[in-house]
Amino acid sequence: MERRSDWYSHPKYYEAIFGTDTEKEMDFLLALSRHHGTGGSLLLEPACGAGRLVAEAARRGFDVVGYDIAEPMLAHARRRLSPARRRHVRLFQSRMESFSAPELEGRVDLAFNLVSTFRYLDSEAAARAHLQSTRRLLKPDGVYALGFHLTDYARTTLERERWVGRVGRDTVICNTREGLPDRRLRRSPMRNRLRISGPGKDMLIETKWFFRTYDLAEARRLFRSAGLRVLAMYDFDYRLETPVGRNSNRLDRVFVLQPLPSTRGRKR
Ligand SMILES: C[S@@+](CC[C@H](N)C(=O)[O-])C[C@H]1O[C@@H](n2cnc3c(N)ncnc32)[C@H](O)[C@@H]1O
């Protein structure tokens, strides 16, 4: 068996798993922007990865800015765009904690960042810096849809998820495991295994990292300190008609964030 590490160096296998709900996610994001925000045409995706949502938004005629830390993911994103779509898209290599684009300040209608990617930011300072810089790019009534899995610090068992996808004649089996959270260090150990098998192929890509942990109170405090208020919350079923209530014990959340009125026009 061939062994590799770092799934973000293998975008086509990553997308075989995470690319399957792209249209549904974009339907939800656009409905959310119309309902809570401006419904306008300039979109931003921090940590856009291999560009599945960027390409989908461009296909629907939106202007999209995306950035990501991983060049292999961005290369895949560029390759998938036809010349006509490319006119709607700007892609940058950048980090969530330091992305800056003065020409976009106060112009973005909808920013979005799903599938727990925000939890890669490994300190309060990095997470706040990201939220503040995204807030500065939003229109005053624009919104940031931030989706991530909250932490139950009382949990005593591992959390596991399994998906199966296909790339051509290859089958991709994805197993993700979240270990027990460390409340003091505010992190959980993560492991992802992608097993790819097909004619003449047997490959294992194993990636390990830490995700930052948030319970609901920790998330809310952080958003407020970054000058953002929570307009609504949804589950990962992406249904606008069923928002998640304040006291729900569901851990999957999409937060709809908007600049606090007091921060409008404020740089920091
Ligand atoms: C789970 S993927 C999500 C990609 C895309 N948003 C999607 O929904 O398909 C996470 C992405 O975050 C990127 N990433 C991780 N840490 C980052 C950071 N500090 N700044 C920017 N991108 C980062 C990875 O390179 C990867 O492409």
Ligand as a Chemical Component Dictionary entry (heavy atoms), coordinates in Angstrom:
data_LIG
# 
_chem_comp.id                   LIG 
_chem_comp.type                 NON-POLYMER 
_chem_comp.pdbx_formal_charge   0 
_chem_comp.three_letter_code    LIG 
# 
loop_
_chem_comp_atom.comp_id 
_chem_comp_atom.atom_id 
_chem_comp_atom.alt_atom_id 
_chem_comp_atom.type_symbol 
_chem_comp_atom.charge 
_chem_comp_atom.model_Cartn_x 
_chem_comp_atom.model_Cartn_y 
_chem_comp_atom.model_Cartn_z 
_chem_comp_atom.pdbx_ordinal 
LIG C1  C1  C 0  -11.842 21.395 5.101 1  
LIG S1  S1  S 1  -11.016 22.322 3.828 2  
LIG C2  C2  C 0  -12.338 23.384 3.314 3  
LIG C3  C3  C 0  -12.163 23.905 1.919 4  
LIG C4  C4  C 0  -13.391 24.646 1.366 5  
LIG N1  N1  N 0  -13.743 25.762 2.210 6  
LIG C5  C5  C 0  -14.563 23.702 1.200 7  
LIG O1  O1  O 0  -15.605 23.930 1.822 8  
LIG O2  O2  O -1 -14.411 22.748 0.435 9  
LIG C6  C6  C 0  -9.981  23.351 4.788 10 
LIG C7  C7  C 0  -9.092  24.296 3.999 11 
LIG O3  O3  O 0  -8.517  25.214 4.929 12 
LIG C8  C8  C 0  -7.198  25.528 4.503 13 
LIG N2  N2  N 0  -6.510  26.121 5.668 14 
LIG C9  C9  C 0  -6.157  25.512 6.820 15 
LIG N3  N3  N 0  -5.607  26.407 7.653 16 
LIG C10 C10 C 0  -5.617  27.609 7.016 17 
LIG C11 C11 C 0  -5.210  28.919 7.368 18 
LIG N4  N4  N 0  -4.640  29.179 8.551 19 
LIG N5  N5  N 0  -5.396  29.917 6.475 20 
LIG C12 C12 C 0  -5.946  29.672 5.254 21 
LIG N6  N6  N 0  -6.337  28.428 4.859 22 
LIG C13 C13 C 0  -6.189  27.417 5.738 23 
LIG C14 C14 C 0  -6.670  24.206 3.977 24 
LIG O4  O4  O 0  -5.579  24.399 3.112 25 
LIG C15 C15 C 0  -7.916  23.632 3.288 26 
LIG O5  O5  O 0  -7.936  23.975 1.923 27 
# 
loop_
_chem_comp_bond.comp_id 
_chem_comp_bond.atom_id_1 
_chem_comp_bond.atom_id_2 
_chem_comp_bond.value_order 
_chem_comp_bond.pdbx_ordinal 
LIG C1  S1  SING 1  
LIG S1  C2  SING 2  
LIG S1  C6  SING 3  
LIG C2  C3  SING 4  
LIG C3  C4  SING 5  
LIG C4  N1  SING 6  
LIG C4  C5  SING 7  
LIG C5  O1  DOUB 8  
LIG C5  O2  SING 9  
LIG C6  C7  SING 10 
LIG C7  O3  SING 11 
LIG C7  C15 SING 12 
LIG O3  C8  SING 13 
LIG C8  N2  SING 14 
LIG C8  C14 SING 15 
LIG N2  C9  SING 16 
LIG N2  C13 SING 17 
LIG C9  N3  DOUB 18 
LIG N3  C10 SING 19 
LIG C10 C11 SING 20 
LIG C10 C13 DOUB 21 
LIG C11 N4  SING 22 
LIG C11 N5  DOUB 23 
LIG N5  C12 SING 24 
LIG C12 N6  DOUB 25 
LIG N6  C13 SING 26 
LIG C14 O4  SING 27 
LIG C14 C15 SING 28 
LIG C15 O5  SING 29 
# 
